[in-house]
């Protein structure tokens, strides 16, 4: 027996209230287990054509759940862009009934300290200073700062303050952000 719980959500951009239902935190698609954020990202990506879909997060903060959708475009994101994307994706998310909890939908720019997540993000920022948090130590450290010099098949080439150059495997990067 399945019990369906319905909750209202309030979209902070549009002020609309919607109803959503209950589903698990992870989905199994074939052999792949997908997080809710990955499922939402896969669902909405084809719908977002005017801007770049940077990332999707589904996080609990205090007693509230937040679905955050980060978008970007070369000339910058406006409030109207955020509203348009919110109005496009909100009905789709509700129809697919992906989220199990009451949540707040936030659509925004990733900001000046945009995280670098893909190889394309690193390519776009060649020549810029980046802070890296690593899963495993490289050069005896798990936190590095350097200028992105080049992108390789499996990693990035960083130049450090002392002019040393080192390749860092992308698979070892836990978090990367531009230094402003």
BALOBA-1460 file (C-alpha; in Angstrom, 3 decimals):
// residues 180
<rec num="1" residu="x" x="0.000" y="0.000" z="0.000"/>
<rec num="2" residu="x" x="1.341" y="3.428" z="-0.960"/>
<rec num="3" residu="x" x="0.393" y="6.511" z="0.972"/>
<rec num="4" residu="x" x="0.494" y="9.722" z="-1.018"/>
<rec num="5" residu="x" x="1.200" y="12.919" z="0.925"/>
<rec num="6" residu="x" x="0.512" y="16.207" z="-0.793"/>
<rec num="7" residu="x" x="2.240" y="19.438" z="0.109"/>
<rec num="8" residu="x" x="1.983" y="22.998" z="-1.126"/>
<rec num="9" residu="x" x="5.001" y="24.773" z="-2.506"/>
<rec num="10" residu="x" x="5.484" y="28.474" z="-2.899"/>
<rec num="11" residu="x" x="7.590" y="29.664" z="-5.799"/>
<rec num="12" residu="x" x="9.429" y="32.713" z="-4.482"/>
<rec num="13" residu="x" x="9.883" y="34.200" z="-7.965"/>
<rec num="14" residu="x" x="6.284" y="33.947" z="-9.160"/>
<rec num="15" residu="x" x="4.469" y="33.734" z="-5.812"/>
<rec num="16" residu="x" x="2.401" y="30.789" z="-7.122"/>
<rec num="17" residu="x" x="1.462" y="27.919" z="-4.844"/>
<rec num="18" residu="x" x="1.488" y="24.378" z="-6.247"/>
<rec num="19" residu="x" x="0.865" y="20.902" z="-4.865"/>
<rec num="20" residu="x" x="3.488" y="18.170" z="-5.000"/>
<rec num="21" residu="x" x="3.596" y="14.549" z="-3.870"/>
<rec num="22" residu="x" x="5.864" y="12.000" z="-2.230"/>
<rec num="23" residu="x" x="8.648" y="10.039" z="-3.925"/>
<rec num="24" residu="x" x="12.022" y="8.593" z="-2.857"/>
<rec num="25" residu="x" x="15.239" y="10.615" z="-2.530"/>
<rec num="26" residu="x" x="16.922" y="8.436" z="-5.170"/>
<rec num="27" residu="x" x="15.666" y="6.890" z="-8.376"/>
<rec num="28" residu="x" x="16.938" y="3.740" z="-10.049"/>
<rec num="29" residu="x" x="17.152" y="4.097" z="-13.813"/>
<rec num="30" residu="x" x="18.407" y="0.818" z="-15.270"/>
<rec num="31" residu="x" x="21.573" y="0.197" z="-13.276"/>
<rec num="32" residu="x" x="22.135" y="3.879" z="-12.430"/>
<rec num="33" residu="x" x="20.988" y="5.389" z="-9.160"/>
<rec num="34" residu="x" x="20.093" y="9.050" z="-9.642"/>
<rec num="35" residu="x" x="19.729" y="11.689" z="-6.955"/>
<rec num="36" residu="x" x="16.678" y="13.917" z="-7.064"/>
<rec num="37" residu="x" x="18.883" y="16.786" z="-8.285"/>
<rec num="38" residu="x" x="20.195" y="14.617" z="-11.144"/>
<rec num="39" residu="x" x="16.645" y="13.523" z="-12.015"/>
<rec num="40" residu="x" x="15.404" y="17.132" z="-12.042"/>
<rec num="41" residu="x" x="18.407" y="18.234" z="-14.104"/>
<rec num="42" residu="x" x="17.793" y="15.504" z="-16.694"/>
<rec num="43" residu="x" x="14.111" y="16.407" z="-16.800"/>
<rec num="44" residu="x" x="14.468" y="20.173" z="-17.253"/>
<rec num="45" residu="x" x="17.639" y="20.377" z="-19.374"/>
<rec num="46" residu="x" x="15.794" y="19.898" z="-22.706"/>
<rec num="47" residu="x" x="13.356" y="22.675" z="-21.711"/>
<rec num="48" residu="x" x="16.078" y="25.268" z="-21.073"/>
<rec num="49" residu="x" x="17.339" y="26.547" z="-24.409"/>
<rec num="50" residu="x" x="17.809" y="30.307" z="-23.999"/>
<rec num="51" residu="x" x="20.317" y="30.006" z="-21.137"/>
<rec num="52" residu="x" x="22.879" y="27.506" z="-19.855"/>
<rec num="53" residu="x" x="21.745" y="25.142" z="-17.120"/>
<rec num="54" residu="x" x="24.704" y="25.321" z="-14.733"/>
<rec num="55" residu="x" x="23.547" y="23.140" z="-11.860"/>
<rec num="56" residu="x" x="20.624" y="21.842" z="-9.815"/>
<rec num="57" residu="x" x="20.695" y="21.342" z="-6.041"/>
<rec num="58" residu="x" x="18.104" y="19.788" z="-3.762"/>
<rec num="59" residu="x" x="19.021" y="20.527" z="-0.157"/>
<rec num="60" residu="x" x="17.469" y="20.681" z="3.262"/>
<rec num="61" residu="x" x="18.266" y="23.785" z="5.286"/>
<rec num="62" residu="x" x="16.766" y="23.798" z="8.743"/>
<rec num="63" residu="x" x="13.273" y="22.420" z="8.340"/>
<rec num="64" residu="x" x="12.883" y="23.580" z="4.724"/>
<rec num="65" residu="x" x="13.812" y="21.900" z="1.408"/>
<rec num="66" residu="x" x="15.156" y="23.985" z="-1.472"/>
<rec num="67" residu="x" x="15.327" y="23.102" z="-5.145"/>
<rec num="68" residu="x" x="17.882" y="25.493" z="-6.587"/>
<rec num="69" residu="x" x="18.336" y="25.816" z="-10.318"/>
<rec num="70" residu="x" x="21.362" y="27.819" z="-11.451"/>
<rec num="71" residu="x" x="21.363" y="29.339" z="-14.927"/>
<rec num="72" residu="x" x="23.804" y="31.548" z="-16.816"/>
<rec num="73" residu="x" x="24.337" y="33.245" z="-20.143"/>
<rec num="74" residu="x" x="27.228" y="35.265" z="-21.583"/>
<rec num="75" residu="x" x="25.638" y="38.681" z="-21.008"/>
<rec num="76" residu="x" x="24.418" y="37.795" z="-17.504"/>
<rec num="77" residu="x" x="21.138" y="36.590" z="-16.045"/>
<rec num="78" residu="x" x="18.236" y="38.933" z="-15.347"/>
<rec num="79" residu="x" x="15.271" y="38.589" z="-12.996"/>
<rec num="80" residu="x" x="13.093" y="38.135" z="-16.101"/>
<rec num="81" residu="x" x="15.296" y="35.192" z="-17.190"/>
<rec num="82" residu="x" x="14.845" y="33.578" z="-13.766"/>
<rec num="83" residu="x" x="11.089" y="34.127" z="-13.850"/>
<rec num="84" residu="x" x="10.782" y="32.696" z="-17.377"/>
<rec num="85" residu="x" x="12.785" y="29.572" z="-16.478"/>
<rec num="86" residu="x" x="10.809" y="29.138" z="-13.253"/>
<rec num="87" residu="x" x="7.525" y="29.372" z="-15.153"/>
<rec num="88" residu="x" x="8.808" y="26.845" z="-17.711"/>
<rec num="89" residu="x" x="10.136" y="24.186" z="-15.339"/>
<rec num="90" residu="x" x="7.754" y="24.397" z="-12.390"/>
<rec num="91" residu="x" x="4.776" y="22.728" z="-14.136"/>
<rec num="92" residu="x" x="7.035" y="19.991" z="-15.528"/>
<rec num="93" residu="x" x="8.513" y="19.202" z="-12.109"/>
<rec num="94" residu="x" x="5.025" y="19.114" z="-10.588"/>
<rec num="95" residu="x" x="3.600" y="16.840" z="-13.293"/>
<rec num="96" residu="x" x="6.511" y="14.390" z="-12.943"/>
<rec num="97" residu="x" x="5.961" y="14.380" z="-9.162"/>
<rec num="98" residu="x" x="9.680" y="13.996" z="-8.405"/>
<rec num="99" residu="x" x="9.946" y="15.753" z="-5.061"/>
<rec num="100" residu="x" x="8.732" y="14.179" z="-1.854"/>
<rec num="101" residu="x" x="8.771" y="17.208" z="0.431"/>
<rec num="102" residu="x" x="7.382" y="20.707" z="0.504"/>
<rec num="103" residu="x" x="10.066" y="22.806" z="-1.191"/>
<rec num="104" residu="x" x="10.999" y="26.262" z="-2.352"/>
<rec num="105" residu="x" x="11.990" y="26.614" z="-6.004"/>
<rec num="106" residu="x" x="14.804" y="29.111" z="-6.526"/>
<rec num="107" residu="x" x="16.099" y="29.985" z="-9.981"/>
<rec num="108" residu="x" x="19.162" y="32.222" z="-10.050"/>
<rec num="109" residu="x" x="22.564" y="32.979" z="-11.472"/>
<rec num="110" residu="x" x="25.398" y="31.015" z="-9.880"/>
<rec num="111" residu="x" x="26.981" y="34.364" z="-8.974"/>
<rec num="112" residu="x" x="30.511" y="35.672" z="-9.243"/>
<rec num="113" residu="x" x="31.978" y="32.687" z="-7.403"/>
<rec num="114" residu="x" x="30.327" y="30.256" z="-9.802"/>
<rec num="115" residu="x" x="31.485" y="26.684" z="-9.175"/>
<rec num="116" residu="x" x="33.345" y="25.040" z="-12.037"/>
<rec num="117" residu="x" x="31.839" y="21.598" z="-12.543"/>
<rec num="118" residu="x" x="32.452" y="20.510" z="-16.122"/>
<rec num="119" residu="x" x="35.389" y="20.433" z="-18.487"/>
<rec num="120" residu="x" x="33.626" y="23.187" z="-20.464"/>
<rec num="121" residu="x" x="33.512" y="25.376" z="-17.333"/>
<rec num="122" residu="x" x="37.282" y="25.042" z="-16.975"/>
<rec num="123" residu="x" x="37.850" y="25.731" z="-20.711"/>
<rec num="124" residu="x" x="35.766" y="28.892" z="-20.492"/>
<rec num="125" residu="x" x="37.971" y="30.129" z="-17.649"/>
<rec num="126" residu="x" x="41.474" y="29.458" z="-18.994"/>
<rec num="127" residu="x" x="43.794" y="32.171" z="-17.697"/>
<rec num="128" residu="x" x="41.783" y="32.763" z="-14.520"/>
<rec num="129" residu="x" x="42.692" y="32.040" z="-10.902"/>
<rec num="130" residu="x" x="40.802" y="29.128" z="-9.337"/>
<rec num="131" residu="x" x="40.588" y="27.577" z="-5.860"/>
<rec num="132" residu="x" x="40.380" y="23.772" z="-5.797"/>
<rec num="133" residu="x" x="39.332" y="21.423" z="-3.000"/>
<rec num="134" residu="x" x="40.551" y="17.917" z="-3.762"/>
<rec num="135" residu="x" x="39.384" y="14.479" z="-2.704"/>
<rec num="136" residu="x" x="42.971" y="13.210" z="-2.368"/>
<rec num="137" residu="x" x="46.164" y="15.156" z="-1.661"/>
<rec num="138" residu="x" x="48.202" y="16.444" z="-4.572"/>
<rec num="139" residu="x" x="51.565" y="18.029" z="-3.850"/>
<rec num="140" residu="x" x="50.841" y="17.222" z="-0.198"/>
<rec num="141" residu="x" x="47.718" y="19.418" z="-0.107"/>
<rec num="142" residu="x" x="43.984" y="19.022" z="-0.519"/>
<rec num="143" residu="x" x="43.439" y="22.730" z="-1.236"/>
<rec num="144" residu="x" x="45.203" y="24.417" z="-4.143"/>
<rec num="145" residu="x" x="45.043" y="27.770" z="-5.913"/>
<rec num="146" residu="x" x="46.388" y="28.383" z="-9.367"/>
<rec num="147" residu="x" x="45.793" y="29.802" z="-12.803"/>
<rec num="148" residu="x" x="44.117" y="27.508" z="-15.314"/>
<rec num="149" residu="x" x="46.622" y="27.153" z="-18.147"/>
<rec num="150" residu="x" x="45.243" y="24.285" z="-20.209"/>
<rec num="151" residu="x" x="42.588" y="21.566" z="-20.254"/>
<rec num="152" residu="x" x="43.609" y="17.977" z="-20.968"/>
<rec num="153" residu="x" x="41.464" y="14.900" z="-21.613"/>
<rec num="154" residu="x" x="41.448" y="13.839" z="-17.934"/>
<rec num="155" residu="x" x="42.577" y="16.954" z="-16.103"/>
<rec num="156" residu="x" x="43.507" y="20.606" z="-15.897"/>
<rec num="157" residu="x" x="46.925" y="22.211" z="-15.952"/>
<rec num="158" residu="x" x="47.421" y="24.761" z="-13.162"/>
<rec num="159" residu="x" x="50.220" y="27.264" z="-12.707"/>
<rec num="160" residu="x" x="50.951" y="28.145" z="-9.089"/>
<rec num="161" residu="x" x="52.389" y="31.371" z="-7.579"/>
<rec num="162" residu="x" x="55.885" y="29.866" z="-7.641"/>
<rec num="163" residu="x" x="55.429" y="29.271" z="-11.427"/>
<rec num="164" residu="x" x="55.360" y="25.477" z="-10.976"/>
<rec num="165" residu="x" x="52.911" y="23.735" z="-13.277"/>
<rec num="166" residu="x" x="50.926" y="20.631" z="-12.317"/>
<rec num="167" residu="x" x="48.171" y="18.564" z="-13.919"/>
<rec num="168" residu="x" x="45.224" y="17.932" z="-11.589"/>
<rec num="169" residu="x" x="42.844" y="15.112" z="-12.493"/>
<rec num="170" residu="x" x="39.260" y="16.314" z="-12.872"/>
<rec num="171" residu="x" x="38.117" y="13.181" z="-11.045"/>
<rec num="172" residu="x" x="40.082" y="14.407" z="-7.981"/>
<rec num="173" residu="x" x="38.364" y="17.826" z="-7.879"/>
<rec num="174" residu="x" x="35.712" y="17.949" z="-5.151"/>
<rec num="175" residu="x" x="34.998" y="21.663" z="-5.598"/>
<rec num="176" residu="x" x="36.363" y="24.400" z="-7.852"/>
<rec num="177" residu="x" x="35.540" y="28.102" z="-7.701"/>
<rec num="178" residu="x" x="36.900" y="31.182" z="-9.408"/>
<rec num="179" residu="x" x="38.829" y="33.608" z="-7.231"/>
<rec num="180" residu="x" x="37.401" y="37.128" z="-7.529"/>
